[in-house]
Amino acid sequence: MAKLLPVKTNLSFLDGLRGLAALYVATGHARWLLWEGGESFRQAGDSYGVIGKAFALGMSMFKFGHEMVLFFFVLSGFVIHLKYALQLAKGPDTHFTFGAYFMKRLKRIMPPYLFAFLLTIVCDSLVAHYQFSIYTHTTPLPLVNQNITFHHSWASLIGNIFFLQDAYVPVFGSNGSIWSLKYEWYFYMLYPILLLTNKKFPKLTILGVAAIFGLYVAGFHTGFILFDQVVACLFSWWVGAFIADIYTGRVKVNRWLIYPLMVIVPLIPFIHTSGLPTLVKDQIVAFGFSGLLLLLLDYRERKAVQGLGRLKWLGDCSYTLYLIHAPILILANGILLRVNHNQMPRTFVFVWLAVAFVVLLAYALHFILEKPFTSTAKRVPLSHPEVIPAMVK
């Protein structure tokens, strides 16, 4: 029978995973914007040699950025709930102060978020001033022309600051990546409500969230757009919180019922092209990431897992990287096409140079935008040894 035992552990590998996820998203966008085959390699690929085709095939792995956001949701739910799951594993009396919780979330989210708007304004202004083809929707890439937009109204800016994008106002400027911040913020705001039921009924809580998801998929909508959007995606975030309950021993579940879910992850390309509704596909992917997360947590002492901790530096700047990369890459696309007579380059060099640049910039900026506003002393550290309950068989 499993029992709780205090052990020394290190969860810095989660920082590494988070960093890799942000790097994946940035690389996927760079591949799309700075290489001719990012959108339609089949049309361009006949002129490539064997090595070029091999590189292109490898680069095609980076086209599932939307699905990678689901990993962020799962990991976010786990990290947010872990502190309180640890407290609840020791007893029902959990110290939760909404004011302190709210301010902590606000300080964590807002400085890089507000900076991203400033950066977007600067980059987009240059794109508009020089009338680059990405601004006039005349690039040789149809999907770029259709999907890259530039909304700069005050209503859009203020609405985005209050996390209303894609509900009541468009995403501000060209920075489409910030669509997910709306969900993250309102997940945070719903968490205290979910914690109330989770204190005593963790299994019932996830069943309730799953039931709400099922009702939404079945067609029951409240008509309140923002609420419907957030609640419809809440299940993908809460499975991460449920993994925290399993990990800390609050919920007794045979791990081998959860681990197999990880086989969903390599099936993402097939799920992506399936005819299932987007929300259903997203939830399936979230299940896959939850199985992978639990497996890595339970085997965290293995060298292969702990080796991810060496990428903690990338995890430290992952949030800033996620927020700033899109407008910079869009500006780079404009410059590149202007210099190259509106023809996309065949080489991958510009992809890697752009990714290296945004990573280095994000790492430098995180010392200004993130580090001063986060208190490592008051959070469950992912990058330092922590005495927590572990399942010992």
Disulfide bonds with the S-S distance in Angstrom:
none
